[in-house]
Amino acid sequence: MRFSSNIPSKDRIEWGLIVTGRLDYKFSNFVLQMKTTEYANSIKGGELDSQIAIDELYELCAKYSLAVREDLIKIFKRW
């Protein structure tokens, strides 16, 4: 799958902060809020590896880049 440059690079530290719940941010996009909470709980419970969560979240954001753009700009500032 080809990812768009409409979202920040996957190697940015912020992705890890998002999926582990260490970034204190309330998403305006409900699906992102739901998924990031799910990832954080699964990682904390040892049920999910953080890199897999980052990969899944990145794919979701790439697919729906227009819908999540506002949240990504607030978190990543620029890319």
C-alpha distances in whole Angstrom, upper triangle without the diagonal:
4,6,10,13,15,14,16,15,14,17,19,22,22,19,21,24,22,21,25,27,28,27,30,28,29,25,26,23,24,21,20,24,24,21,22,25,24,22,25,27,25,25,29,30,28,26,22,21,20,17,16,17,15,12,12,14,12,9,12,13,10,10,14,14,17,19,19,19,23,23,20,23,26,24,23,25,23,20
4,7,10,12,12,14,13,13,16,18,21,21,18,21,24,22,22,25,27,28,27,30,28,28,25,26,23,25,22,21,24,25,22,23,26,25,23,26,29,27,26,30,31,30,28,24,23,22,18,18,18,16,13,14,15,12,10,12,12,9,10,13,13,16,18,18,18,22,22,19,21,24,23,21,23,21,18
4,7,8,8,10,9,10,13,15,18,18,15,18,21,19,19,22,24,25,24,26,24,25,22,22,20,22,19,18,21,22,19,20,24,23,21,24,26,25,25,28,30,28,27,23,22,20,17,16,16,14,11,12,12,9,8,10,9,6,8,11,10,13,15,14,14,18,18,15,17,20,19,17,19,17,14
4,5,6,9,9,11,14,15,18,18,16,19,21,19,20,24,25,26,23,26,23,24,21,21,19,22,19,18,21,23,20,21,24,24,23,25,28,27,26,30,32,31,29,25,24,22,19,19,19,16,14,15,14,10,10,11,9,6,8,10,8,11,14,13,12,16,16,13,15,18,18,15,17,15,12
4,5,7,8,10,13,13,17,16,15,19,20,19,20,24,24,25,22,25,23,24,21,21,20,23,21,19,22,24,22,21,25,26,24,25,29,28,27,30,32,31,30,27,25,22,20,20,20,16,15,17,15,12,12,14,11,8,11,12,9,12,15,13,12,15,16,12,13,17,16,13,14,11,9
4,7,9,12,15,14,17,16,15,19,20,18,20,23,23,24,21,23,20,21,18,18,17,20,18,16,20,22,20,20,23,24,23,24,28,28,27,30,32,31,30,27,25,23,21,21,20,17,16,17,14,11,12,13,9,7,10,10,6,8,11,10,8,11,13,10,10,14,14,12,13,11,9
4,7,9,12,11,14,12,11,15,16,14,16,19,20,20,18,20,18,18,16,16,15,18,17,14,17,19,17,16,20,21,19,21,24,24,23,26,28,28,27,23,22,19,17,18,16,13,13,14,11,8,10,11,7,6,10,10,7,9,11,9,7,11,11,7,9,12,11,9,11,9,8
4,6,8,7,10,9,9,13,14,13,15,18,18,18,16,19,17,19,16,18,17,20,19,15,18,20,18,17,20,21,19,20,24,24,22,25,27,27,26,23,21,18,16,17,16,12,13,14,12,9,12,13,10,9,13,13,10,13,14,12,10,12,12,8,9,12,10,7,9,8,5
4,5,6,10,10,9,12,14,14,15,18,19,19,17,20,19,21,19,21,20,22,21,17,20,22,19,18,21,22,19,20,24,23,22,24,27,26,25,22,19,16,14,15,15,11,11,14,12,9,11,14,11,10,14,15,13,16,17,15,14,16,15,11,13,15,13,10,13,11,8
4,6,8,9,7,9,12,12,12,15,17,17,16,19,19,20,19,21,19,21,19,16,19,20,17,15,19,19,16,17,21,20,18,21,24,22,22,18,15,13,10,12,11,8,8,11,10,7,10,12,11,10,14,15,14,17,18,15,15,17,16,12,15,16,14,11,15,14,11
4,6,9,8,9,12,13,13,15,17,17,16,20,20,22,21,23,22,24,22,19,21,22,19,17,21,21,18,18,22,21,19,21,24,22,22,19,16,13,10,13,13,9,10,14,13,10,13,16,14,14,18,19,17,20,21,18,18,20,18,14,16,18,14,12,15,14,12
4,5,6,8,10,11,12,14,15,14,13,17,17,19,18,21,20,22,21,18,19,21,19,16,19,20,17,17,21,21,19,21,24,23,23,20,17,14,12,15,14,10,12,15,13,11,14,16,14,14,18,19,16,19,20,17,16,17,15,12,13,14,11,9,12,11,10
4,5,6,7,9,11,11,13,11,11,14,15,18,18,21,21,22,21,17,18,20,18,15,18,19,16,15,19,19,16,18,21,20,21,18,16,12,11,15,13,10,13,15,13,12,16,17,16,17,20,21,19,21,22,18,18,18,16,13,15,15,11,10,13,13,12
4,5,5,6,9,10,11,9,8,11,11,14,14,17,17,19,18,14,15,17,15,12,15,17,14,14,17,18,16,17,21,20,21,18,16,12,12,15,13,10,13,14,12,11,15,15,13,15,18,18,16,19,19,15,15,15,12,10,12,11,8,7,11,12,12
4,5,5,6,9,10,10,9,13,12,15,14,17,16,17,16,12,14,15,13,10,13,14,11,12,15,15,14,16,19,18,18,15,13,9,9,11,9,6,9,11,8,8,12,12,11,13,16,16,15,18,17,14,14,15,12,10,13,13,10,9,13,14,13
4,5,5,6,8,8,9,13,13,16,16,19,18,19,18,14,15,16,14,11,13,14,10,10,14,14,11,13,16,15,16,13,11,7,8,10,9,6,10,12,10,11,14,15,14,16,19,19,18,21,21,17,18,19,15,14,16,16,12,12,16,17,16
4,6,5,6,5,5,9,10,13,14,17,17,18,17,14,14,15,14,10,12,14,11,9,13,14,12,13,16,16,17,15,13,10,11,14,11,10,13,14,12,13,16,16,15,18,20,20,19,22,20,17,18,18,14,13,15,14,10,11,15,17,17
4,6,5,6,5,8,8,11,10,14,14,14,14,10,10,12,10,7,9,11,9,8,12,13,11,13,16,16,17,14,13,10,12,13,10,8,12,12,9,11,14,13,12,15,18,17,16,19,17,14,15,15,11,11,14,13,9,11,14,16,17
4,6,8,8,11,11,13,13,16,15,15,13,10,10,11,9,5,8,8,5,5,9,9,8,10,13,13,13,10,10,7,9,10,6,6,10,10,8,10,13,13,13,16,17,17,17,20,18,15,17,18,14,13,17,16,13,14,18,19,19
4,6,8,10,12,14,15,18,18,18,16,13,13,13,11,8,9,10,7,4,8,9,7,7,11,11,12,10,10,7,10,12,9,9,13,13,12,14,17,16,16,19,21,21,21,24,22,19,20,21,17,16,19,18,15,16,20,21,21
4,5,7,9,11,12,16,16,16,15,12,11,12,11,7,7,10,8,5,8,11,9,9,12,14,15,13,13,11,14,15,11,12,16,15,13,15,18,17,17,20,22,21,21,23,21,18,19,19,15,15,18,16,13,15,19,21,22
4,6,9,12,14,17,18,18,18,15,14,15,14,11,11,13,12,9,12,14,12,11,15,16,17,16,15,12,15,17,14,13,17,18,15,17,20,20,19,22,24,23,22,24,23,19,20,20,16,16,18,16,12,14,17,20,21
4,6,9,11,14,16,16,17,13,12,14,14,10,11,14,13,10,14,16,14,14,18,19,20,18,17,14,16,18,15,14,17,17,14,16,19,18,17,20,22,21,20,22,20,16,17,16,13,12,14,12,9,11,14,17,18
4,7,10,13,15,15,17,14,11,14,15,11,11,15,14,12,14,17,16,16,19,21,22,20,20,17,19,21,17,17,20,20,17,18,22,20,19,22,24,22,21,22,20,17,18,16,13,14,15,12,10,13,15,19,20
4,6,9,11,12,14,11,9,12,13,10,11,14,14,13,15,18,18,18,21,22,23,21,21,18,20,21,17,16,20,19,15,17,20,18,16,19,21,19,18,19,17,14,14,13,9,11,12,9,8,12,13,17,19
4,7,9,9,12,9,7,10,12,10,10,14,15,14,16,18,19,19,21,23,23,22,22,20,22,22,18,18,21,19,16,18,20,17,16,20,21,18,18,18,15,13,14,12,9,12,13,11,10,14,16,19,21
4,5,7,9,6,5,9,10,9,10,13,14,14,16,19,19,20,22,24,23,21,22,19,21,21,17,16,19,17,13,15,17,14,13,16,17,14,14,14,11,9,11,9,6,9,11,10,10,13,15,17,19
4,6,9,8,8,11,13,12,13,16,17,18,20,22,22,23,26,27,26,25,25,23,24,23,20,19,21,19,16,17,18,15,14,17,17,14,14,13,10,8,10,8,7,10,12,10,12,15,16,18,20
4,6,5,6,9,10,11,13,14,16,17,19,20,21,23,25,26,25,23,24,21,22,21,18,17,19,16,13,15,15,12,11,14,14,11,11,11,7,6,9,9,7,10,13,12,13,15,17,19,20
4,5,5,6,9,10,11,12,14,15,17,18,20,21,23,24,23,21,23,21,22,21,17,18,19,16,14,16,17,13,13,16,16,13,14,14,10,10,13,13,11,14,16,15,16,18,20,22,23
4,5,5,6,8,10,10,12,14,15,16,18,20,21,22,20,19,20,19,19,18,14,15,16,13,11,13,13,10,10,14,13,11,13,13,10,9,13,14,12,13,17,17,16,18,21,22,23
4,5,5,6,8,10,10,12,14,15,16,18,20,21,19,17,18,16,17,16,12,12,14,11,8,11,12,9,8,12,12,10,11,13,10,8,11,12,9,10,14,14,13,15,17,19,19
4,6,5,6,9,10,11,12,14,16,17,18,20,19,17,19,17,18,17,14,14,16,14,11,14,15,12,12,16,16,14,15,16,13,11,14,13,10,12,15,14,13,16,19,21,22
4,6,5,6,9,10,11,12,14,16,17,18,17,16,18,16,18,17,13,15,16,13,11,15,15,12,13,17,17,15,17,18,15,13,16,16,14,15,19,18,17,19,22,24,24
4,5,5,6,9,10,10,12,14,15,16,15,13,14,13,15,13,9,11,12,10,8,11,12,10,11,14,14,14,15,17,14,13,16,17,14,15,18,18,16,18,21,23,23
4,5,5,6,9,10,10,12,14,15,14,12,13,11,13,13,9,10,12,10,8,11,13,11,12,15,16,15,16,18,15,13,16,16,12,13,17,16,13,16,19,21,21
4,5,5,6,9,10,11,12,14,14,13,14,13,15,15,11,13,15,13,11,15,17,14,15,19,19,18,19,21,18,16,19,19,15,16,19,18,16,19,22,24,24
4,6,5,6,9,10,11,12,11,10,12,12,14,13,10,12,14,12,11,15,16,14,15,19,19,18,20,22,19,17,20,21,18,18,22,21,19,21,24,26,26
4,5,5,6,8,10,10,9,7,9,8,11,9,6,9,11,10,9,12,14,13,14,17,18,18,19,22,20,17,20,21,17,17,21,20,17,19,23,24,24
4,6,5,6,9,10,10,9,10,9,12,12,9,11,14,13,12,15,17,16,17,20,21,21,21,24,21,19,21,21,18,18,21,20,17,19,22,24,24
4,6,5,6,9,9,9,11,11,14,14,11,14,16,15,14,18,19,18,19,23,23,23,24,26,24,21,24,24,21,21,24,23,20,22,26,28,28
4,5,5,6,5,5,8,9,12,11,9,12,14,13,13,17,18,17,19,22,22,23,24,27,24,22,25,26,22,22,26,25,22,24,27,29,28
4,5,5,6,5,6,6,10,10,8,11,13,13,13,16,18,18,19,22,23,23,24,27,25,22,25,26,22,21,25,24,21,22,26,27,27
4,5,8,8,9,9,13,14,12,14,17,17,16,19,21,21,22,25,26,26,27,30,27,25,27,27,23,23,26,25,22,23,27,29,29
4,5,8,10,11,15,14,13,16,18,18,18,21,23,22,24,27,27,28,29,31,29,27,29,30,26,26,29,28,25,27,30,32,32
4,6,7,10,13,12,12,15,17,17,18,20,22,22,24,26,27,28,29,32,30,27,30,31,27,26,30,29,26,27,31,32,31
4,7,10,12,11,11,14,15,15,16,19,20,20,22,24,25,26,27,30,28,26,29,30,26,26,30,29,26,27,31,32,31
4,6,9,7,7,10,12,11,13,15,16,17,19,21,22,23,24,27,26,23,26,27,24,23,27,26,23,24,28,29,28
4,6,5,7,9,10,11,13,14,16,17,19,20,22,23,24,27,26,23,25,27,24,22,26,25,22,22,26,27,25
4,5,5,6,9,10,10,12,14,15,16,18,20,21,21,24,23,20,22,24,20,19,22,22,18,19,22,23,22
4,5,5,6,9,10,10,12,14,15,16,18,20,20,24,23,20,22,24,21,19,22,22,19,18,22,22,21
4,5,5,6,9,10,11,12,14,15,17,18,19,23,22,20,22,24,21,19,23,23,20,20,24,24,22
4,5,5,6,8,10,11,12,14,15,17,17,21,19,17,19,21,18,17,20,20,17,18,22,22,21
4,5,5,6,9,10,10,12,14,15,15,19,18,15,17,19,16,14,17,18,15,15,18,19,17
4,6,5,6,9,10,10,12,14,15,18,18,16,17,20,18,16,19,20,17,17,20,20,18
4,5,5,6,9,10,11,12,14,17,16,14,17,19,17,15,19,20,18,18,21,21,20
4,5,5,6,8,10,11,11,15,14,11,13,16,13,12,16,16,14,15,18,18,17
4,5,5,6,9,10,10,13,13,11,12,15,13,11,14,16,14,13,17,16,14
4,5,5,6,9,10,13,13,12,14,17,15,14,17,19,17,17,20,19,17
4,5,5,6,8,11,10,9,12,15,13,12,16,17,16,16,19,19,18
4,5,5,5,9,8,6,8,11,10,9,12,14,13,13,16,15,14
4,6,5,9,10,9,10,13,13,11,14,16,15,14,17,16,14
4,6,9,9,10,11,15,15,13,16,19,18,18,20,19,17
4,6,5,6,8,12,12,11,14,16,16,16,18,18,17
4,5,5,6,9,10,9,11,14,14,14,15,14,14
4,6,5,8,10,10,11,14,15,15,16,15,15
4,6,8,9,10,12,13,15,15,16,17,17
4,6,6,6,9,10,11,12,13,14,15
4,5,5,6,9,10,10,11,11,12
4,6,5,6,9,10,10,12,13
4,5,5,6,9,10,12,13
4,5,5,6,7,9,10
4,5,5,5,7,9
4,6,6,9,12
4,6,9,11
4,6,7
4,7
4
